Amino acid sequence: MAAVEKIITALSELEKDIDSLSMKVQDMKKRILTNSDKEISQLREKVIEVARTESEKIIATAKKEAEEKSQKILEDAEFNLTKLKENTKLSFDKSVKLVVDSVLNKGDTI
């Protein structure tokens, strides 16, 4: 009978050890999940920061390009306006001369 009691005692201790290991595994699982959540949160923040930095760079580049194009358009417009003013003045001067010549020539024929 002593052998049966030893076996029962050994099995009981084995069961206690298994229960203890099971609890330790559950604790480890909780810690792993907690650490994973922390890591995920930290990585998410890093990804957001990298995306924000990249988007700021893209926006800055686009803004710079737009400002350069806008400046070029402004310069072209000013150049064209100057040419238009010159052409208008030239045409006006020619028109005045033509009208004066016409008036003076008509005056001679009367």
C-alpha positions in Angstrom: 0.0 0.0 0.0 2.9 2.3 0.7 3.8 2.2 -3.0 0.3 3.3 -3.9 0.5 6.2 -1.5 3.8 7.2 -2.9 2.4 7.2 -6.4 -0.7 9.2 -5.3 1.6 11.7 -3.5 3.9 11.9 -6.5 0.9 12.4 -8.8 -0.5 15.1 -6.5 2.8 16.9 -6.5 3.0 16.6 -10.2 -0.5 18.0 -10.5 0.5 21.0 -8.3 3.6 21.5 -10.4 1.4 21.5 -13.6 -1.0 23.9 -12.0 1.9 26.2 -11.0 3.4 26.0 -14.4 0.0 26.7 -16.0 -0.3 29.8 -13.9 3.2 30.9 -14.7 2.4 30.4 -18.4 -0.7 32.5 -18.1 1.3 35.3 -16.4 3.9 35.1 -19.1 1.2 35.3 -21.7 -0.3 38.4 -20.1 3.2 40.0 -19.9 3.9 39.2 -23.5 0.6 40.6 -24.6 1.2 43.8 -22.5 4.6 44.2 -24.0 3.3 43.6 -27.5 0.7 46.2 -27.0 3.3 48.7 -25.8 5.6 47.9 -28.8 2.7 48.3 -31.2 1.8 51.6 -29.7 5.4 52.8 -29.8 5.8 51.6 -33.4 2.5 53.3 -34.4 3.7 56.6 -32.9 7.0 56.2 -34.8 5.2 55.5 -38.1 2.9 58.5 -37.5 5.9 60.7 -36.8 7.8 59.5 -39.9 4.6 60.0 -42.0 4.2 63.5 -40.6 7.8 64.4 -41.3 7.6 63.0 -44.9 4.3 64.8 -45.6 5.8 68.0 -44.3 8.7 67.5 -46.7 6.4 66.8 -49.6 4.3 69.8 -48.8 7.3 72.1 -48.4 8.7 70.9 -51.8 5.3 71.3 -53.5 5.0 74.8 -52.0 8.4 75.8 -53.1 7.7 74.5 -56.7 4.4 76.3 -56.7 6.0 79.6 -55.5 8.7 79.2 -58.2 6.1 78.6 -60.9 4.0 81.5 -59.6 7.1 83.8 -59.7 7.8 82.7 -63.3 4.2 83.4 -64.3 4.4 86.8 -62.6 7.7 87.6 -64.4 6.2 86.5 -67.7 3.1 88.6 -67.1 5.1 91.7 -66.3 7.3 91.2 -69.4 4.2 90.8 -71.5 2.6 93.8 -69.9 5.7 95.9 -70.6 5.7 94.7 -74.3 2.0 95.5 -74.5 2.5 99.0 -73.1 5.4 99.6 -75.5 3.3 98.3 -78.5 0.3 100.4 -77.4 2.5 103.5 -77.1 4.1 102.8 -80.4 0.7 102.2 -82.0 -0.7 105.3 -80.4 2.2 107.4 -81.6 1.7 106.0 -85.1 -2.0 106.6 -84.9 -1.6 110.2 -83.8 0.9 110.8 -86.5 -1.4 109.2 -89.1 -4.4 111.4 -87.9 -2.2 114.5 -87.8 -0.9 113.8 -91.3 -4.4 113.1 -92.5 -5.7 116.3 -91.1 -2.8 118.3 -92.4 -3.1 116.7 -95.8 -6.8 117.4 -96.0 -6.2 120.9 -95.0 -3.9 121.3 -98.0 -6.5 120.0 -100.4 -9.2 122.4 -99.3 
